[in-house]
């Protein structure tokens, strides 16, 4: 195990905090040793009490001004609310503003965000196929624009008439795909620069890595980046940590799929089924920094290149200080 400091970043909760607060927290986190910021592209919070849903792209642009680390969308969905061309343009502009700092994280979407335009909400297989066709469109735009030529696309789900991105960085931003299943992981290995995984059991993630690497080998590509978004609940006492998890992030304890839920109010009703024991094995809820360090280290040992932490409670400043002081120094790659 290398003694190099691991890449531990800050996962900004735009569904919990106002944009100005997110900027403050991210800047504080970087000053304490966090490296980079991930911000998901949401339209609604999971439950009403979370209370926010800021537009991620201008927040990422502002984050570039108050931090110096990497800036990632974890994740945006170029399939329903957005045509892939718009996501490509937003990503290219952010990368042009902050060369070498931006990566584009893409997901297949969840109804709570994507149903709002009134389009058909398909089954999982179609959502994944749409995502990979969207990646194809974005790749075409990045490559063609860097070469100074127009591109077009006529596919099963998307049409792009002849055009290019007129604002581009000198290098296209890397594209990472969110995955939770082996088939998606293998397709990602064939086509993109990395995968994003939410916290899950070690054996399940190891299987995803195997399929991701298989896909890369079959396509003659180098193994891509492995990115983890890890939700945790830390507070000064175990009781407070659990109260924060139950109140602020009950979705962390749900043991059934959530991708078809359309309303924060509907989700709130389902969240009433969550009990403290439901977080076991799904999210670390503890006041003990050693417990959190051990959990993070297991993921590092598994082979993650970057880990972005989201503390689900409102106690962001205190959590940042405690992890910087008591957790990070004991971690190693």
VENRA-V559264 format. One line per field, one symbol per residue. phi: phi as a letter, one per 20 degrees, with the letter a starting at -180 (. if undefined). burial: I if it has 24 or more other C-alpha atoms within 12 Angstrom, else O. A space follows every 50 residues. Layout:
# VENRA-V559264
phi: ???
burial: ???
This chain:
# VENRA-V559264
phi: .fefffedddefefeccfgffgffffffgffeofcncdcfeddbffcgff ncafffffffffgfedccefcceccdceccfcfgfffffffffffffcgm decdeccencfgeeffenffdefggfffffgfffggffggffffffemcf cbbccfdcccfgabeedcffcfffdddfbccfffffffgfccercdcegb ggfffgffffffffffffemdfgefcddddeccdbfcfffffffffeebf gfdfdbfcfdfdcgffffffffffcgffegmdbfcaeegfffffffffff ffpfebcdecefefeffffgffffeddfgeebe
burial: OOOOOIIIIIIIIIIIIOIOIIIIIIIIIIOIIIIIIIIIIIIIIIIOII OIIIIIIIIIIIIIOIIIIIIIIIIIIIIIIIIIIIIIIIIIIIIIIIII IIIIIIIIIIIIIIIOOOOOIOOIOOIIIIIIIIIIIIIIIIIIIOOOOO IIIOOOIIOIOOOIIOOIIOIIIIIIIIIIIIIIIIIIIIIIIIIIIIII OIOOIIIIIIIIIIIIOOOOOOIIIIIIIIIIIIIOOOOIIIIIIIIIII IIIIOOOIIOIIIIOOIIOIIOOIOIOIIOOIIIIIIIIOOIIOIIIIII OIIIIIIIIIIIIIIIIOIIIIIIOOIIOOIII
